[in-house]
Each structure stands twice: as C-alpha cells, then as structure tokens.
Amino acid sequence: MPYHTIRVTVEGELGLLALNRPEQRNALTPEMIEEISAALDELERGPARVILLSGDGKSFCAGMDLRALKDVATQTREQNLADARRTAAMFRRLWSYPKPTIAAVQGFAVAGGCGLATVCDFTVAARGAQFGYTEVRVGFMPALVSMFLERQVGEKVARNLLLTGDRFDAAQAQAMGLVTRVVEPAELMPAARGLAASLLQYSTGSIAATKRLLVRSAEAEIDRRISLGIAESVAIRETADFREGLAAFLEKRPARWSGR
C-alpha cells in the first residue's frame, strides 16, 4: 500500500521501516501511527525476517506532532479513547512482533518516540542521541509505555524517568539497559544492519519460538496494564492541568498548575 509518513522497503530478508517526516523530526501523527501498524502487518506477511526501524533526517522521533497535540485539546472522549487505543495497539504490536525488531536512534527519541525505541527488541543509538519520557512536563503521562519501561529497567529507575521527565543521553540509556549498543553517528546504520545480518544467520523458527515464549509469559499482565493505561490516558486529557500544560507548551511559557 502507499504510505505518506513512512517508507517501507525490503532488501532480501531485511525489512526497513523509516519514519519519513524529517522536517518535523518525525513527530507522530494519527496517520503515521496507523501507517506503522499497517506496515508491520505488511512486513510480517513478506519475506523479511528482521525489521529495522529508523527515522529519516536528524532525529529518530520527537514525540507527538504539535498540530496533533492541538487537536487533542478539542477532541471528544470517544475520539480520545480511539486515539489512545490506536497508539496502544502500535506499541503492543511492536513489543509482541514475531520477527526481531531493531531501532536505530539518532537525535531526539522523546515521549512517544522514546516509547518506540523502548518496545523494539534491540536499540542501537548514536552517541549524543537524547532520550526521555517527557510527558509529565506538559501535564500528560506516558501511560501506554510505562509498563514496558518498568519491565526493562525496574520500578525505581522507571519512577525516576517517568516522574521527572528528564532527558538522558545514549550512554545513560545503555547503562540502564534501554540501549543495546552505542556507536558514533556515522556508524549508526552500519551497526544496525550488522546486527540484523547476525540475526539472519540464525534459525527463523528458533527466534520466533523464543520471542513467542517471552511474549506469552508476560502478555496477560501487559494487556491488563495496557487497558489501565488507556483509561488513564483518556482521563488525564480531561483535566485542567493537561489543558494548561498543553497551552503553555504551545505558547512557550511556564505552566500555571492548578492540580485539577
């Protein structure tokens, strides 16, 4: 199918899915989220045995697009519910994908972009890349990726990252266990492709069975927490603090929190 916000190509047994909005630092839109999910379906049916997710331009993904953020403030509860379910389905699909997934990260990978990097099997990052679950800084919450993060880094580290919204670099991400390998920027794609080539040497059935075991052992709890996350994501969008945080972010001013 034709895509407008991503590029999908297949090189032999390697599937390449590139976020393709470089002028907006590959910020997520509802259309992009739908296209990522559709591309994963397409690649699963095809000959690719390993999937490499990357971002065109200087950044991997800078979170939600500003225009999409503006729309959130005026959406109905039903629209917010559909939006949260769409995003949750994308993260859940990547986490449980039957083929190995590799994220190649440069520049910014924040908010939803950091979520994408989190749920891939492997994350190769360029030195200097910036990560962060920054939602709390605009009165929002990373409800749909928090459970994946906590499983990877532990509760204490996850609380620190989620409650402060602090950014951290590739070396710090590797020390936490969020990044598989840190390389110089010029080596990012060669390193990611090299990892893919290594995986392609192994049994497709063995890798698929191993991934299936990992998913099945955790999916009941993941699905329970995703349902909770969807509900919390919708609820917080109806708060005064979310509307104020969003307005302050868009107007580039300090927020005036009310606690409501």
C-alpha positions, 0 to 999 in steps of 0.5 A: 500500500502507499504510505505518506509518513513512512517508507517501507522497503525490503532488501532480501530478508531485511525489512526497513521501516523509516519514519519519513517526516524529517522536517518535523523530526518525525513527530507522530501523527494519527496517520503515521501511527496507523501507517506503522501498524499497517506496515508491520502487518505488511512486513510480517506477511513478506519475506523479511525476517528482521525489521529495522526501524529508523527515522529519516533526517536528524532525529529518530522521533520527537514525540507527538506532532504539535498540530496533533497535540492541538487537536487533542485539546478539542477532541471528544472522549470517544475520539480520545479513547480511539486515539489512545487505543490506536497508539496502544495497539502500535506499541503492543504490536511492536513489543509482541512482533514475531520477527526481531525488531531493531531501532536505530536512534539518532537525535531526539527519541522523546515521549512517544518516540522514546516509547518506540525505541523502548518496545523494539527488541534491540536499540542501537543509538548514536552517541549524543542521541537524547532520550526521555519520557517527557510527558509529565512536563506538559501535564500528560503521562506516558501511560501506554509505555510505562509498563514496558519501561518498568519491565526493562529497567525496574520500578525505581529507575522507571519512577525516576524517568517517568516522574521527572521527565528528564532527558538522558543521553545514549550512554545513560540509556545503555547503562540502564539497559534501554540501549543495546549498543552505542556507536558514533553517528556515522556508524549508526546504520552500519551497526544496525544492519550488522546486527540484523545480518547476525540475526539472519544467520540464525534459525527463523523458527528458533527466534520466533519460538523464543520471542513467542515464549517471552511474549506469552509469559508476560502478555496477560499482565501487559494487556491488563496494564495496557487497558489501565493505561488507556483509561488513564490516558483518556482521563488525564486529557480531561483535566485542567492541568493537561489543558494548561500544560498543553497551552503553555507548551504551545505558547512557550511559557511556564505552566500555571498548575492548578492540580485539577 
